[in-house]
């Protein structure tokens, strides 16, 4: 059975994408720690990051870094967090989020029902920052 992330990647479920290439996607989480909280997800269904092929893991880190630089540009946070937990969805994903304190990394404090307009604004801010950095917008084509 396909994971919820695979269903988002394939276009069966909606997602606010900010990145798409041949190996991974990045989209906003529906339960953000802070505005701009983005998930970087491989297209291939890999459950645990320890099981991820090294070349794919490297690619995910590079894309996460690019997203992190865009978040830094868009939000001017104290830091950009990169978190890998993997308990909530059995499909590898990196959380990339702008943070101002360690409390901003507490998943118990994640927003449960964010305003869709706020998510749209975050998507636009990230896409704008990525564009300024020379990256094209995702095509929206399912993986």
C-alpha positions as CSV (number, residue, x, y, z in Angstrom):
1,X,0.0,0.0,0.0
2,X,1.3,3.4,-1.0
3,X,2.3,5.8,1.8
4,X,0.4,9.1,2.3
5,X,3.6,10.8,0.9
6,X,3.5,8.6,-2.2
7,X,-0.1,9.6,-2.7
8,X,0.8,13.3,-2.4
9,X,3.8,12.8,-4.8
10,X,1.6,11.1,-7.4
11,X,-1.1,13.8,-7.1
12,X,-3.8,11.6,-5.5
13,X,-3.7,13.9,-2.4
14,X,-3.1,17.7,-2.5
15,X,0.3,19.1,-1.6
16,X,1.9,22.6,-1.6
17,X,5.1,21.7,-3.5
18,X,8.2,23.9,-3.5
19,X,10.6,21.5,-5.2
20,X,10.4,18.5,-7.5
21,X,13.1,16.7,-9.3
22,X,13.7,13.1,-10.5
23,X,14.6,11.8,-7.1
24,X,12.7,13.8,-4.5
25,X,10.1,16.5,-3.8
26,X,9.6,19.1,-1.1
27,X,6.2,20.3,0.1
28,X,4.8,22.1,3.1
29,X,3.7,20.0,6.0
30,X,0.1,20.3,7.1
31,X,1.2,20.5,10.7
32,X,4.0,23.2,10.7
33,X,6.3,23.9,13.6
34,X,6.7,27.4,12.2
35,X,5.6,29.0,8.9
36,X,7.6,27.6,6.1
37,X,8.2,24.2,7.6
38,X,8.9,22.0,4.6
39,X,9.3,18.2,4.2
40,X,11.9,16.9,1.8
41,X,10.8,13.4,0.7
42,X,12.3,10.9,-1.7
43,X,10.0,9.6,-4.5
44,X,11.2,6.1,-3.7
45,X,9.5,4.7,-0.6
46,X,12.3,4.3,1.9
47,X,11.2,3.9,5.5
48,X,14.2,4.5,7.6
49,X,17.0,7.0,6.8
50,X,19.6,4.3,7.7
51,X,18.2,2.1,4.8
52,X,18.5,5.0,2.3
53,X,21.1,4.4,-0.5
54,X,24.0,6.8,0.2
55,X,23.7,8.6,-3.1
56,X,20.0,9.3,-2.5
57,X,20.7,10.4,1.1
58,X,23.3,12.8,-0.2
59,X,20.8,14.2,-2.7
60,X,18.1,14.7,0.0
61,X,20.6,16.5,2.2
62,X,21.6,18.8,-0.7
63,X,18.0,19.6,-1.5
64,X,17.3,20.1,2.2
65,X,20.2,22.6,2.3
66,X,18.8,24.5,-0.7
67,X,15.3,24.6,0.9
68,X,17.0,25.7,4.1
69,X,18.8,28.6,2.3
70,X,15.4,29.6,0.9
71,X,13.8,29.5,4.3
72,X,16.7,31.6,5.7
73,X,16.1,34.2,2.9
74,X,12.3,34.2,3.3
75,X,12.0,34.2,7.1
76,X,15.4,35.4,8.5
77,X,15.3,32.9,11.4
78,X,17.9,32.5,14.1
79,X,18.6,29.0,12.6
80,X,17.1,26.5,10.1
81,X,16.5,23.1,11.7
82,X,17.0,19.8,9.9
83,X,15.1,17.0,11.7
84,X,14.7,13.4,10.8
85,X,12.2,11.5,13.0
86,X,10.2,9.2,10.9
87,X,7.7,7.9,13.3
88,X,4.5,9.6,12.0
89,X,4.8,8.4,8.3
90,X,6.7,5.3,7.3
91,X,8.3,7.1,4.4
92,X,11.6,8.9,4.9
93,X,11.3,12.6,5.2
94,X,13.5,15.5,6.4
95,X,11.8,18.3,8.3
96,X,13.3,21.7,7.3
97,X,12.0,24.5,9.4
98,X,13.0,28.1,10.3
99,X,13.5,28.3,14.1
100,X,14.1,31.0,16.7
101,X,14.5,28.7,19.8
102,X,14.8,25.1,20.6
103,X,11.1,25.1,21.5
104,X,10.4,25.6,17.8
105,X,11.5,22.0,17.2
106,X,8.9,20.5,19.6
107,X,6.5,18.5,17.5
108,X,4.0,18.6,20.3
109,X,3.7,22.3,19.6
110,X,3.1,21.9,15.9
111,X,0.1,23.7,14.5
112,X,-2.8,21.3,14.1
113,X,-5.2,23.1,11.8
114,X,-3.2,25.9,10.0
115,X,-5.0,28.5,8.0
116,X,-4.8,27.5,4.3
117,X,-4.1,31.1,3.4
118,X,-1.0,31.0,5.7
119,X,0.2,27.8,4.0
120,X,-0.3,29.4,0.6
121,X,1.7,32.5,1.7
122,X,4.5,30.3,3.0
123,X,4.6,28.4,-0.3
124,X,4.8,31.7,-2.2
125,X,7.5,33.0,0.1
126,X,9.6,29.8,-0.4
127,X,9.1,29.7,-4.2
128,X,10.0,33.4,-4.4
129,X,13.2,32.8,-2.4
130,X,14.1,29.8,-4.6
131,X,13.5,31.8,-7.7
132,X,15.7,34.6,-6.4
133,X,18.4,31.9,-5.9
134,X,18.0,30.7,-9.5
135,X,15.9,27.6,-9.0
136,X,12.9,27.0,-11.2
137,X,9.5,26.3,-9.7
138,X,8.2,22.7,-9.6
139,X,6.3,21.7,-12.6
140,X,3.4,20.2,-10.5
141,X,3.7,17.0,-12.6
142,X,3.2,14.0,-10.4
143,X,6.4,11.9,-9.8
